[in-house]
């Protein structure tokens, strides 16, 4: 299974690729949620759990079934990040669009050069 949207022949590959794009699109919100851990103690504990689980999986093994362990924490942190920038929707949209362009440029650079 390739996490990058390269082939769309089987239908399950299409769903995996769309899911990967959704995950990548919400990464800026996750980073915004992680940066909010500096300001509140509850977010610090939640972020610490996420970071420890993520680093443990990234160092030793990184398969889909192991991502299930830290994905709920990532969703919570992304919603906290979205809640922090709810009052400024334009800025959040600009951040997400720039991040999407960065990912697209990185993908095309790696694929063709």
PLY file of the C-alpha trace (Angstrom):
ply
format ascii 1.0
element vertex 113
property float x
property float y
property float z
element edge 112
property int vertex1
property int vertex2
end_header
0.00 0.00 0.00
1.47 3.31 -1.08
0.41 6.34 0.99
1.07 8.73 -1.88
-1.67 9.23 -4.47
0.11 7.59 -7.38
-2.34 5.05 -8.81
-6.11 5.12 -8.82
-6.83 1.74 -10.46
-8.39 -0.27 -7.61
-11.17 1.40 -5.66
-9.50 0.79 -2.27
-6.40 2.61 -3.50
-8.58 5.64 -4.25
-9.96 5.69 -0.71
-6.51 5.26 0.81
-5.17 8.13 -1.29
-8.08 10.42 -0.40
-7.63 9.58 3.28
-3.94 10.38 3.03
-4.70 13.75 1.44
-7.18 14.56 4.22
-4.58 13.64 6.85
-1.97 15.81 5.16
-4.40 18.70 4.85
-5.06 18.68 8.58
-1.37 18.63 9.58
-1.23 22.43 10.03
-4.11 22.17 12.49
-2.21 19.48 14.36
0.83 21.75 14.59
-1.37 24.59 15.82
-2.79 22.28 18.49
0.69 21.19 19.52
1.86 24.79 19.84
-1.09 25.55 22.13
0.41 23.12 24.68
2.63 25.95 25.86
-0.34 27.94 27.13
-2.50 25.38 28.99
-1.56 22.49 31.23
-4.29 20.14 29.93
-3.08 20.52 26.36
0.48 19.93 27.53
-0.44 16.51 28.95
-2.40 15.61 25.83
0.41 16.78 23.57
2.99 14.90 25.61
1.01 11.66 25.24
0.72 12.25 21.49
4.42 13.05 21.06
5.56 10.03 23.09
3.29 7.64 21.19
4.24 9.18 17.85
7.99 9.06 18.51
7.72 5.50 19.80
5.99 4.40 16.62
8.26 6.45 14.35
11.45 5.10 15.88
10.55 1.43 16.07
7.80 0.72 13.55
5.46 2.78 11.40
2.63 0.73 10.01
-1.05 1.55 9.57
-2.19 -0.61 12.48
0.16 1.21 14.85
-1.06 4.64 13.76
-4.41 3.81 15.34
-2.82 4.27 18.77
-1.93 7.94 18.36
-4.51 9.01 15.77
-7.26 9.85 18.33
-4.84 12.21 20.08
-3.95 13.77 16.72
-7.63 14.38 15.97
-8.14 16.01 19.37
-5.07 18.22 18.93
-6.16 19.19 15.41
-9.58 20.20 16.71
-7.90 22.26 19.44
-5.77 23.92 16.75
-8.87 24.65 14.66
-10.66 26.00 17.72
-7.77 28.37 18.46
-8.01 29.87 14.96
-11.78 29.74 14.62
-12.04 33.51 14.92
-9.64 33.99 12.01
-10.89 31.64 9.29
-9.11 33.46 6.46
-5.71 33.08 8.11
-6.36 29.39 8.72
-7.43 28.89 5.09
-4.28 30.66 3.87
-2.09 28.45 6.08
-3.78 25.31 4.78
-3.53 26.42 1.13
0.16 27.28 1.49
0.77 23.94 3.17
-1.07 22.17 0.35
1.05 23.99 -2.25
4.21 23.07 -0.32
3.21 19.41 -0.23
2.34 19.45 -3.93
5.65 21.06 -4.85
7.55 18.58 -2.68
5.72 15.64 -4.24
6.32 16.82 -7.79
9.97 17.55 -7.06
10.53 14.10 -5.59
8.66 12.39 -8.40
10.26 14.11 -11.40
13.73 15.19 -10.21
0 1
1 2
2 3
3 4
4 5
5 6
6 7
7 8
8 9
9 10
10 11
11 12
12 13
13 14
14 15
15 16
16 17
17 18
18 19
19 20
20 21
21 22
22 23
23 24
24 25
25 26
26 27
27 28
28 29
29 30
30 31
31 32
32 33
33 34
34 35
35 36
36 37
37 38
38 39
39 40
40 41
41 42
42 43
43 44
44 45
45 46
46 47
47 48
48 49
49 50
50 51
51 52
52 53
53 54
54 55
55 56
56 57
57 58
58 59
59 60
60 61
61 62
62 63
63 64
64 65
65 66
66 67
67 68
68 69
69 70
70 71
71 72
72 73
73 74
74 75
75 76
76 77
77 78
78 79
79 80
80 81
81 82
82 83
83 84
84 85
85 86
86 87
87 88
88 89
89 90
90 91
91 92
92 93
93 94
94 95
95 96
96 97
97 98
98 99
99 100
100 101
101 102
102 103
103 104
104 105
105 106
106 107
107 108
108 109
109 110
110 111
111 112
